[in-house]
């Protein structure tokens, strides 16, 4: 059975670093080029547009909707306080409602992995400290407390957006989180496969389906080097940022087939499990650009379906990777295996 929703994640610029966005110089021309590539060349029917600047989110969502893509909109405010997060969601929900009324299918996500990306759930200044705390024995012992705080925040967020937005509402859950899905229309989870959960991955999918609502995998994928499939979302950890120029530890051996085969295997699994849809992570990561020198080939540690070549300043060109062609072929035939 083909996946009803075949999507790709697309970042318009997220404030992961103080005062900086993950993407700069993103013009309307660039947005249009990349979003049309997702629609026409990758054959996706949906795009998950996320990021911090609301004006960019709206511009990208409008371009995507006009191109015939179903839009999944997710505002992000990394390290935002709950009040600031709810204010941003209110603004985004108004914009999403205008888009829904004008163009049709729009889904609004109230956030992504808020136990680490928002303040007020897990103690700690900065998302990296909160992430580290969750990985300790003390953090594990406090999971019920964190879960209650997270679900209170999600309940408030859902109520805020539903007051102005009439379309489906969801949330992108981290696999370690325990979400009360009562206020939401769809169950969405960022579910990466790693060496640790490869043997139980199918069972995890089944567990999320027991909530009785359509299940969408909001993020899945891996990087493009030998061993990346076993690391799942931790591939960025091979990047060493301490010196004057980022380098790769090792360095690893570039292997685009690892990424392509990983995505194909998971699409097979989602199809067999009859999940509602899946969004590949992700279309492009300009900060993780390619270099012919393996020590500086950051693209190996990225999740982009395209390889970025910087051209000076904020400029770049990109070229499809093996995973791009794999996803394109699968999406073009409805995600099905002949």
QUIHUZI-V817663 format. One record per pair of residues at least 12 apart in sequence whose ideal C-beta (glycine too) atoms are under 10 Angstrom apart, sorted by sequence separation. I is the first residue (numbers start at 1). J is the second residue. D is the distance in whole Angstrom. If there is no record, write none. Layout:
[[I,J,D] [I,J,D]]
//
This chain:
[[11,23,6] [13,25,10] [35,47,7] [49,61,5] [61,73,5] [76,88,9] [77,89,9] [96,108,5] [115,127,10] [116,128,8] [118,130,9] [122,134,6] [134,146,8] [157,169,9] [158,170,9] [171,183,9] [177,189,9] [205,217,8] [220,232,9] [221,233,8] [222,234,10] [223,235,4] [237,249,8] [238,250,7] [239,251,10] [266,278,7] [288,300,8] [290,302,9] [306,318,4] [307,319,5] [13,26,6] [34,47,10] [47,60,8] [60,73,9] [75,88,5] [95,108,9] [96,109,10] [116,129,9] [117,130,8] [121,134,10] [133,146,9] [158,171,8] [170,183,10] [171,184,6] [177,190,9] [191,204,7] [220,233,9] [222,235,6] [223,236,8] [225,238,8] [238,251,8] [267,280,9] [285,298,8] [288,301,6] [289,302,9] [305,318,9] [306,319,6] [307,320,8] [12,26,6] [35,49,8] [47,61,9] [49,63,9] [57,71,10] [75,89,6] [113,127,9] [116,130,5] [117,131,9] [157,171,8] [169,183,7] [170,184,5] [173,187,8] [175,189,6] [191,205,7] [219,233,8] [221,235,9] [238,252,6] [266,280,9] [285,299,8] [288,302,3] [290,304,10] [304,318,8] [306,320,6] [307,321,5] [11,26,9] [49,64,6] [58,73,9] [77,92,10] [93,108,6] [115,130,7] [116,131,5] [124,139,10] [169,184,6] [170,185,6] [171,186,9] [173,188,6] [174,189,8] [175,190,7] [189,204,9] [223,238,8] [263,278,9] [287,302,8] [288,303,8] [289,304,10] [305,320,7] [306,321,6] [307,322,10] [47,63,10] [48,64,10] [49,65,10] [57,73,6] [75,91,8] [76,92,10] [92,108,7] [115,131,9] [116,132,9] [123,139,9] [130,146,10] [168,184,8] [169,185,6] [170,186,4] [171,187,9] [172,188,5] [173,189,5] [174,190,6] [175,191,6] [189,205,9] [285,301,9] [286,302,9] [288,304,7] [290,306,10] [305,321,6] [47,64,5] [57,74,8] [75,92,4] [92,109,10] [93,110,9] [113,130,10] [116,133,9] [122,139,7] [154,171,6] [168,185,4] [169,186,8] [170,187,7] [171,188,6] [172,189,7] [173,190,7] [174,191,9] [175,192,7] [191,208,8] [235,252,9] [263,280,6] [285,302,4] [287,304,10] [290,307,5] [304,321,7] [305,322,9] [306,323,9] [307,324,9] [31,49,9] [46,64,9] [47,65,9] [57,75,6] [74,92,8] [75,93,9] [92,110,9] [113,131,9] [116,134,7] [167,185,9] [168,186,6] [170,188,5] [171,189,9] [172,190,6] [173,191,9] [174,192,10] [189,207,10] [263,281,10] [284,302,9] [285,303,6] [286,304,8] [289,307,8] [290,308,6] [291,309,9] [305,323,5] [306,324,6] [12,31,7] [57,76,9] [73,92,7] [89,108,8] [115,134,7] [123,142,9] [154,173,9] [175,194,10] [189,208,6] [284,303,9] [285,304,4] [288,307,9] [289,308,4] [290,309,6] [291,310,9] [299,318,10] [302,321,10] [304,323,9] [305,324,4] [44,64,10] [47,67,9] [49,69,9] [73,93,9] [75,95,9] [89,109,10] [122,142,8] [188,208,9] [282,302,9] [283,303,9] [284,304,5] [285,305,10] [286,306,10] [288,308,7] [289,309,7] [290,310,9] [303,323,9] [304,324,9] [305,325,9] [10,31,9] [54,75,7] [75,96,9] [89,110,6] [122,143,10] [150,171,10] [162,183,8] [187,208,6] [231,252,10] [282,303,5] [283,304,7] [284,305,7] [285,306,9] [287,308,8] [289,310,5] [305,326,9] [12,34,10] [47,69,5] [48,70,10] [49,71,6] [50,72,9] [51,73,10] [53,75,9] [73,95,8] [89,111,8] [158,180,10] [161,183,10] [162,184,10] [175,197,8] [187,209,8] [281,303,5] [282,304,6] [283,305,6] [284,306,5] [285,307,10] [286,308,5] [299,321,8] [305,327,6] [45,68,8] [46,69,6] [47,70,8] [48,71,8] [49,72,7] [50,73,8] [51,74,8] [52,75,7] [53,76,10] [54,77,10] [73,96,5] [88,111,10] [122,145,9] [123,146,9] [150,173,9] [154,177,9] [162,185,10] [187,210,10] [225,248,8] [227,250,10] [280,303,8] [281,304,9] [282,305,7] [283,306,7] [284,307,9] [285,308,7] [286,309,10] [287,310,10] [305,328,9] [10,34,7] [45,69,7] [46,70,4] [47,71,6] [48,72,4] [49,73,6] [50,74,4] [51,75,8] [52,76,5] [72,96,10] [86,110,9] [121,145,9] [122,146,5] [150,174,10] [158,182,9] [159,183,7] [187,211,5] [191,215,9] [226,250,10] [228,252,8] [235,259,10] [280,304,10] [281,305,9] [282,306,10] [284,308,6] [286,310,8] [10,35,7] [26,51,9] [31,56,8] [35,60,7] [39,64,8] [44,69,7] [45,70,6] [46,71,8] [47,72,7] [48,73,8] [49,74,7] [50,75,7] [51,76,6] [52,77,6] [71,96,8] [85,110,9] [121,146,6] [154,179,7] [155,180,7] [158,183,4] [186,211,10] [187,212,9] [188,213,10] [192,217,9] [225,250,9] [227,252,7] [228,253,10] [280,305,7] [8,34,10] [34,60,9] [35,61,9] [38,64,8] [44,70,9] [46,72,6] [47,73,10] [48,74,6] [49,75,10] [50,76,5] [51,77,10] [52,78,7] [73,99,8] [85,111,7] [121,147,9] [123,149,10] [151,177,9] [154,180,7] [157,183,8] [158,184,6] [187,213,5] [188,214,9] [189,215,7] [191,217,5] [225,251,8] [226,252,6] [227,253,8] [228,254,10] [229,255,10] [290,316,10] [8,35,10] [26,53,9] [32,59,10] [35,62,10] [36,63,8] [40,67,8] [73,100,10] [121,148,9] [122,149,8] [150,177,6] [151,178,8] [154,181,9] [155,182,8] [156,183,9] [157,184,10] [158,185,10] [181,208,9] [184,211,9] [186,213,6] [187,214,7] [188,215,8] [189,216,8] [190,217,8] [191,218,8] [192,219,7] [193,220,7] [225,252,4] [226,253,4] [228,255,8] [289,316,7] [10,38,7] [23,51,8] [28,56,10] [31,59,6] [32,60,9] [35,63,5] [36,64,9] [39,67,5] [40,68,10] [52,80,9] [71,99,7] [115,143,10] [121,149,5] [122,150,9] [150,178,8] [151,179,7] [152,180,10] [154,182,10] [155,183,6] [185,213,7] [186,214,5] [187,215,5] [188,216,5] [189,217,6] [190,218,5] [191,219,7] [192,220,6] [193,221,9] [194,222,9] [224,252,9] [225,253,6] [226,254,8] [227,255,9] [230,258,10] [286,314,8] [290,318,9] [8,37,10] [9,38,10] [22,51,8] [23,52,10] [31,60,5] [34,63,9] [35,64,5] [38,67,9] [39,68,6] [71,100,9] [85,114,8] [120,149,7] [121,150,5] [150,179,7] [151,180,5] [154,183,7] [155,184,10] [175,204,7] [179,208,10] [182,211,9] [184,213,7] [185,214,8] [186,215,8] [187,216,7] [188,217,8] [189,218,6] [190,219,4] [191,220,6] [192,221,7] [193,222,8] [223,252,8] [225,254,6] [226,255,5] [229,258,6] [286,315,10] [289,318,9] [290,319,8] [8,38,5] [21,51,8] [22,52,9] [23,53,10] [26,56,6] [30,60,10] [31,61,10] [33,63,10] [34,64,10] [35,65,10] [39,69,5] [120,150,9] [121,151,10] [146,176,10] [147,177,7] [148,178,10] [150,180,9] [151,181,10] [154,184,8] [181,211,5] [186,216,6] [187,217,10] [188,218,4] [189,219,8] [190,220,8] [192,222,7] [224,254,6] [225,255,6] [228,258,5] [229,259,8] [232,262,9] [286,316,6] [7,38,9] [8,39,10] [21,52,6] [28,59,6] [31,62,9] [32,63,5] [35,66,9] [36,67,6] [38,69,7] [61,92,10] [80,111,9] [115,146,6] [121,152,9] [146,177,8] [147,178,5] [151,182,9] [180,211,10] [181,212,9] [182,213,10] [187,218,10] [188,219,9] [189,220,9] [190,221,10] [198,229,9] [223,254,10] [224,255,6] [225,256,9] [226,257,10] [227,258,8] [228,259,7] [290,321,9] [21,53,7] [27,59,10] [28,60,9] [31,63,5] [32,64,9] [35,67,6] [36,68,10] [71,103,8] [82,114,9] [85,117,9] [115,147,8] [118,150,9] [120,152,9] [121,153,6] [146,178,9] [147,179,8] [148,180,10] [151,183,9] [179,211,9] [181,213,6] [186,218,9] [195,227,9] [198,230,8] [223,255,9] [224,256,5] [226,258,6] [229,261,8] [230,262,10] [284,316,9] [286,318,8] [23,56,9] [26,59,9] [31,64,9] [36,69,9] [58,91,10] [62,95,9] [70,103,10] [71,104,9] [72,105,9] [73,106,6] [74,107,9] [75,108,9] [76,109,10] [85,118,6] [120,153,7] [121,154,10] [143,176,8] [147,180,9] [175,208,9] [223,256,10] [224,257,8] [225,258,7] [229,262,5] [8,42,6] [10,44,10] [26,60,8] [28,62,10] [32,66,9] [35,69,7] [54,88,7] [57,91,10] [58,92,8] [61,95,8] [65,99,6] [69,103,10] [70,104,8] [71,105,7] [72,106,8] [73,107,7] [74,108,8] [75,109,8] [77,111,8] [78,112,10] [80,114,9] [84,118,9] [85,119,8] [115,149,8] [119,153,10] [143,177,9] [144,178,9] [195,229,8] [196,230,9] [198,232,9] [224,258,6] [225,259,9] [228,262,8] [229,263,10] [284,318,6] [7,42,10] [21,56,9] [28,63,7] [32,67,8] [57,92,7] [61,96,8] [64,99,9] [65,100,9] [68,103,9] [70,105,4] [71,106,5] [72,107,5] [73,108,5] [74,109,4] [75,110,8] [76,111,7] [84,119,9] [85,120,9] [114,149,10] [115,150,5] [118,153,7] [143,178,8] [173,208,9] [194,229,8] [195,230,4] [196,231,10] [197,232,8] [223,258,8] [224,259,4] [283,318,9] [6,42,9] [8,44,5] [14,50,7] [15,51,9] [16,52,9] [35,71,10] [52,88,9] [58,94,10] [62,98,9] [66,102,9] [68,104,10] [69,105,9] [70,106,8] [71,107,7] [72,108,8] [73,109,7] [74,110,8] [75,111,8] [76,112,6] [82,118,7] [83,119,10] [114,150,6] [140,176,9] [193,229,7] [194,230,6] [195,231,8] [196,232,8] [222,258,7] [223,259,6] [224,260,8] [229,265,9] [254,290,9] [6,43,7] [7,44,5] [8,45,10] [10,47,5] [11,48,9] [12,49,6] [13,50,9] [14,51,5] [15,52,5] [54,91,6] [58,95,5] [61,98,10] [62,99,6] [65,102,8] [66,103,7] [68,105,10] [70,107,7] [71,108,9] [72,109,6] [74,111,7] [75,112,10] [76,113,10] [77,114,10] [79,116,10] [80,117,8] [81,118,8] [82,119,7] [83,120,9] [113,150,10] [139,176,10] [192,229,10] [193,230,9] [194,231,6] [195,232,8] [222,259,6] [229,266,10] [6,44,5] [7,45,7] [8,46,8] [9,47,8] [10,48,7] [11,49,8] [12,50,7] [13,51,5] [14,52,5] [15,53,9] [54,92,6] [57,95,7] [58,96,9] [61,99,6] [65,103,4] [74,112,6] [76,114,10] [78,116,9] [79,117,7] [80,118,6] [81,119,5] [82,120,5] [115,153,9] [194,232,4] [221,259,7] [222,260,10] [224,262,10] [5,44,9] [6,45,5] [7,46,4] [8,47,6] [9,48,5] [10,49,5] [11,50,6] [12,51,4] [13,52,6] [14,53,9] [57,96,9] [61,100,10] [64,103,9] [65,104,7] [78,117,5] [79,118,7] [80,119,7] [81,120,7] [82,121,9] [114,153,6] [118,157,10] [192,231,9] [193,232,6] [194,233,8] [222,261,9] [223,262,9] [5,45,7] [6,46,7] [7,47,6] [8,48,7] [9,49,8] [10,50,7] [11,51,6] [12,52,8] [13,53,6] [54,94,10] [55,95,9] [58,98,8] [62,102,8] [65,105,8] [77,117,8] [78,118,8] [79,119,6] [80,120,9] [114,154,7] [134,174,9] [192,232,4] [193,233,10] [194,234,7] [222,262,5] [254,294,7] [4,45,9] [5,46,5] [7,48,6] [8,49,10] [9,50,7] [10,51,9] [11,52,10] [12,53,7] [54,95,7] [58,99,7] [62,103,8] [65,106,7] [76,117,7] [77,118,8] [78,119,10] [135,176,9] [191,232,9] [192,233,5] [221,262,7] [222,263,8] [246,287,9] [253,294,8] [259,300,10] [283,324,9] [3,45,9] [4,46,10] [12,54,10] [57,99,10] [61,103,9] [64,106,10] [76,118,10] [77,119,10] [111,153,9] [134,176,7] [191,233,10] [192,234,9] [220,262,9] [221,263,6] [246,288,9] [251,293,9] [252,294,8] [258,300,10] [263,305,9] [3,46,10] [12,55,9] [13,56,6] [110,153,9] [111,154,8] [114,157,8] [131,174,10] [134,177,10] [170,213,9] [190,233,8] [192,235,10] [220,263,8] [246,289,10] [248,291,10] [251,294,4] [254,297,6] [256,299,9] [259,302,10] [280,323,8] [12,56,4] [13,57,9] [110,154,7] [170,214,9] [172,216,9] [175,219,10] [222,266,9] [250,294,8] [251,295,5] [256,300,9] [259,303,8] [280,324,10] [283,327,10] [11,56,10] [12,57,6] [61,106,7] [79,124,10] [110,155,10] [131,176,10] [172,217,10] [173,218,8] [174,219,9] [221,266,8] [246,291,10] [248,293,10] [250,295,9] [251,296,8] [252,297,9] [254,299,8] [255,300,8] [259,304,9] [260,305,9] [12,58,10] [79,125,8] [110,156,9] [111,157,7] [168,214,9] [170,216,7] [172,218,4] [220,266,5] [245,291,10] [247,293,9] [248,294,7] [249,295,9] [251,297,7] [254,300,5] [259,305,8] [280,326,10] [12,59,8] [13,60,10] [79,126,6] [110,157,4] [171,218,9] [172,219,7] [220,267,9] [247,294,10] [248,295,6] [253,300,8] [280,327,6] [12,60,5] [78,126,9] [79,127,6] [109,157,10] [110,158,6] [170,218,8] [233,281,8] [247,295,5] [248,296,7] [252,300,6] [11,60,10] [12,61,9] [78,127,6] [79,128,10] [110,159,10] [217,266,8] [220,269,10] [236,285,10] [239,288,8] [246,295,9] [247,296,6] [248,297,7] [251,300,8] [252,301,8] [10,60,7] [108,158,10] [110,160,8] [217,267,10] [220,270,8] [245,295,9] [246,296,7] [247,297,10] [248,298,7] [250,300,10] [251,301,9] [280,330,10] [10,61,10] [79,130,9] [110,161,6] [245,296,7] [247,298,9] [256,307,9] [280,331,9] [109,161,9] [110,162,10] [217,269,10] [236,288,8] [246,298,6] [248,300,6] [249,301,9] [108,161,6] [217,270,6] [235,288,10] [245,298,10] [248,301,6] [10,64,8] [22,76,10] [108,162,9] [216,270,10] [117,172,10] [215,270,9] [240,295,9] [246,301,9] [22,78,10] [108,164,10] [121,177,9] [217,273,10] [108,165,5] [114,171,8] [117,174,9] [175,232,10] [221,278,10] [278,335,8] [107,165,10] [108,166,10] [113,171,9] [114,172,9] [115,173,9] [116,174,7] [175,233,9] [215,273,8] [217,275,6] [220,278,6] [221,279,9] [277,335,9] [10,69,10] [46,105,8] [48,107,9] [50,109,8] [106,165,8] [108,167,6] [109,168,10] [110,169,7] [111,170,10] [112,171,8] [113,172,7] [114,173,9] [115,174,6] [174,233,9] [215,274,9] [216,275,7] [217,276,9] [218,277,9] [219,278,9] [220,279,8] [221,280,6] [222,281,9] [239,298,6] [263,322,10] [264,323,9] [267,326,9] [271,330,9] [14,74,10] [16,76,9] [18,78,9] [45,105,10] [49,109,10] [106,166,9] [107,167,6] [108,168,7] [109,169,8] [110,170,8] [111,171,6] [112,172,4] [113,173,7] [114,174,8] [116,176,9] [215,275,5] [216,276,5] [217,277,7] [218,278,8] [219,279,6] [220,280,7] [221,281,4] [238,298,10] [263,323,6] [267,327,8] [8,69,9] [14,75,10] [15,76,7] [17,78,9] [18,79,8] [46,107,8] [48,109,8] [50,111,9] [106,167,5] [107,168,5] [108,169,5] [109,170,5] [110,171,5] [111,172,7] [112,173,8] [113,174,4] [115,176,8] [116,177,9] [205,266,10] [214,275,8] [215,276,6] [216,277,5] [217,278,4] [218,279,6] [219,280,8] [220,281,6] [221,282,7] [239,300,9] [260,321,8] [261,322,9] [262,323,8] [263,324,10] [7,69,9] [10,72,10] [14,76,5] [15,77,7] [16,78,6] [50,112,7] [105,167,8] [106,168,8] [107,169,8] [108,170,8] [109,171,6] [110,172,9] [111,173,10] [112,174,8] [113,175,9] [115,177,6] [214,276,4] [215,277,8] [216,278,7] [217,279,7] [219,281,4] [223,285,10] [236,298,9] [238,300,8] [239,301,5] [259,321,7] [260,322,4] [261,323,9] [264,326,5] [268,330,9] [7,70,8] [9,72,9] [13,76,9] [14,77,9] [15,78,5] [16,79,9] [104,167,9] [105,168,9] [107,170,6] [108,171,10] [109,172,6] [113,176,9] [114,177,8] [115,178,10] [213,276,9] [214,277,8] [215,278,9] [216,279,7] [217,280,9] [218,281,9] [219,282,8] [238,301,5] [239,302,9] [259,322,7] [260,323,4] [263,326,6] [264,327,8] [267,330,5] [271,334,9] [6,70,10] [7,71,10] [12,76,10] [14,78,6] [15,79,8] [48,112,10] [93,157,10] [97,161,9] [113,177,7] [115,179,10] [201,265,10] [205,269,7] [209,273,7] [217,281,10] [237,301,8] [256,320,10] [257,321,10] [258,322,9] [259,323,4] [260,324,8] [262,326,9] [263,327,6] [267,331,9] [271,335,6] [5,70,7] [7,72,7] [9,74,9] [11,76,9] [15,80,9] [96,161,8] [100,165,7] [101,166,8] [114,179,10] [201,266,8] [205,270,8] [208,273,10] [209,274,8] [223,288,9] [235,300,8] [236,301,6] [256,321,5] [257,322,6] [258,323,9] [259,324,10] [260,325,7] [261,326,8] [264,329,9] [270,335,8] [271,336,7] [272,337,9] [98,164,10] [99,165,10] [100,166,7] [101,167,10] [209,275,7] [224,290,10] [235,301,5] [236,302,8] [256,322,4] [257,323,9] [260,326,4] [264,330,7] [271,337,7] [5,72,9] [82,149,10] [86,153,9] [89,156,9] [90,157,10] [93,160,7] [94,161,9] [97,164,6] [98,165,10] [100,167,5] [202,269,6] [205,272,9] [206,273,7] [208,275,8] [209,276,9] [234,301,10] [235,302,8] [236,303,9] [255,322,9] [256,323,7] [259,326,8] [260,327,8] [263,330,8] [268,335,9] [85,153,8] [89,157,6] [92,160,10] [93,161,4] [96,164,9] [97,165,5] [99,167,9] [100,168,10] [201,269,7] [205,273,5] [235,303,7] [256,324,9] [259,327,10] [267,335,6] [268,336,10] [89,158,9] [92,161,8] [93,162,8] [94,163,10] [95,164,10] [96,165,5] [97,166,6] [193,262,7] [205,274,10] [225,294,9] [256,325,10] [257,326,9] [260,329,10] [267,336,9] [268,337,6] [82,152,9] [86,156,6] [90,160,6] [93,163,8] [94,164,5] [95,165,9] [96,166,9] [97,167,7] [192,262,10] [202,272,8] [205,275,7] [231,301,9] [233,303,9] [256,326,10] [267,337,9] [82,153,6] [85,156,9] [86,157,6] [89,160,5] [90,161,7] [93,164,5] [94,165,8] [96,167,7] [202,273,7] [85,157,7] [88,160,10] [89,161,5] [92,164,10] [93,165,4] [193,265,8] [201,273,10] [225,297,9] [228,300,8] [83,156,10] [86,159,9] [87,160,9] [90,163,8] [91,164,9] [92,165,9] [93,166,10] [96,169,10] [110,183,9] [193,266,6] [224,297,9] [228,301,8] [264,337,9] [82,156,7] [86,160,5] [90,164,7] [93,167,9] [110,184,8] [192,266,9] [225,299,10] [226,300,10] [82,157,9] [85,160,9] [86,161,9] [89,164,10] [90,165,9] [109,184,9] [191,266,9] [224,299,7] [225,300,4] [228,303,9] [89,165,9] [93,169,9] [112,188,9] [193,269,8] [223,299,9] [224,300,5] [225,301,7] [108,185,10] [109,186,9] [113,190,7] [223,300,6] [224,301,8] [107,185,8] [112,190,7] [223,301,5] [224,302,8] [107,186,7] [109,188,7] [191,270,10] [223,302,6] [224,303,9] [223,303,6] [224,304,9] [107,188,9] [221,302,10] [222,303,7] [223,304,9] [224,305,10] [221,303,5] [220,303,10] [221,304,9] [224,307,9] [191,275,10] [219,303,9] [221,305,9] [75,161,10] [189,275,10] [191,278,9] [187,275,9] [188,276,9] [187,276,9] [188,277,9] [190,279,9] [192,281,8] [186,276,7] [186,277,9] [188,279,9] [190,281,8] [73,165,10] [73,167,9] [71,167,10] [72,168,9] [74,170,9] [76,172,10] [74,171,9] [224,321,6] [14,112,9] [72,170,8] [74,172,7] [224,322,8] [224,323,7] [72,172,9] [223,323,10] [16,117,9] [222,323,9] [5,107,9] [221,323,8] [9,112,10] [14,117,9] [113,218,10] [112,218,8] [113,219,9] [221,327,10] [109,216,10] [112,219,8] [172,279,9] [18,126,9] [107,216,9] [109,218,7] [16,127,8] [192,303,10] [16,128,10] [72,186,10] [74,188,10] [72,188,9] [50,172,8] [48,172,8] [48,188,9] [72,216,9] [74,218,9] [72,218,8] [9,172,10] [48,216,9] [50,218,10] [50,219,10] [46,216,9] [48,218,7] [48,219,8] [5,186,9] [9,190,10] [72,277,9] [70,277,10] [72,279,7] [5,214,9] [7,216,8] [9,218,8] [4,214,8] [7,217,9] [9,219,6] [5,216,6] [7,218,9] [9,220,10] [4,216,9] [5,217,9] [9,221,9] [3,216,9] [8,221,10] [3,217,9] [46,277,7] [48,279,5] [45,277,9] [46,278,10] [47,279,8] [48,280,9] [50,282,9] [46,279,7] [48,281,9] [48,282,9] [44,279,9] [48,283,10] [44,280,8] [47,283,8] [42,280,8] [44,283,9] [42,283,8] [38,280,10] [38,283,6] [37,283,8] [38,284,10] [37,284,9] [35,283,9] [34,283,6] [34,284,7] [30,284,10] [30,286,10] [26,286,9] [6,267,9] [23,284,9] [25,286,9] [23,285,9] [24,286,8] [22,285,8] [23,286,6] [24,287,9] [42,305,7] [3,267,7] [6,270,10] [22,286,8] [23,287,8] [42,306,10] [22,287,6] [21,287,10] [22,288,10] [3,270,6] [20,287,10] [38,305,9] [3,271,6] [37,305,9] [1,270,10] [2,271,7] [10,279,9] [37,306,8] [1,271,6] [4,274,9] [5,275,9] [7,277,6] [8,278,10] [9,279,5] [11,281,10] [17,287,10] [1,272,8] [3,274,9] [4,275,9] [5,276,6] [6,277,7] [7,278,7] [8,279,6] [9,280,7] [11,282,6] [16,287,9] [1,273,10] [3,275,7] [4,276,6] [5,277,2] [6,278,7] [7,279,4] [8,280,5] [9,281,5] [10,282,7] [11,283,8] [34,306,9] [1,274,6] [3,276,8] [4,277,6] [5,278,7] [6,279,9] [7,280,7] [8,281,8] [9,282,4] [10,283,5] [11,284,8] [13,286,10] [1,275,10] [3,277,5] [5,279,8] [6,280,9] [8,282,7] [9,283,7] [10,284,8] [11,285,8] [3,278,6] [8,283,5] [9,284,10] [11,286,9] [8,284,10] [11,287,10] [42,320,9] [41,320,8] [37,318,9] [42,324,7] [37,320,9] [41,324,8] [42,325,10] [44,327,8] [30,314,9] [34,318,8] [41,325,10] [43,327,8] [44,328,9] [30,315,10] [33,318,10] [42,327,6] [43,328,6] [30,316,9] [41,327,10] [42,328,5] [43,329,8] [45,331,8] [27,314,9] [37,324,9] [41,328,6] [42,329,10] [43,330,8] [44,331,6] [25,313,7] [26,314,8] [40,328,10] [42,330,10] [43,331,4] [44,332,10] [24,313,9] [25,314,3] [38,327,10] [42,331,6] [43,332,4] [45,334,9] [24,314,5] [25,315,7] [41,331,10] [42,332,9] [43,333,8] [45,335,10] [23,314,9] [25,316,9] [37,328,10] [41,332,9] [43,334,9] [43,335,10] [11,304,10] [38,331,10] [9,303,9] [9,305,10] [8,305,7] [8,324,10] [8,327,8] [6,327,9] [8,331,9] [6,330,8] [7,331,9] [6,331,5] [6,332,10] [3,330,9] [2,330,9] [3,331,9] [6,334,8] [2,331,10] [6,335,5] [4,334,9] [5,335,9] [2,333,8] [3,334,7] [4,335,9] [2,334,4] [3,335,4] [1,334,9] [2,335,5] [3,336,8] [1,335,9] [2,336,5] [1,336,7] [2,337,9]]
//
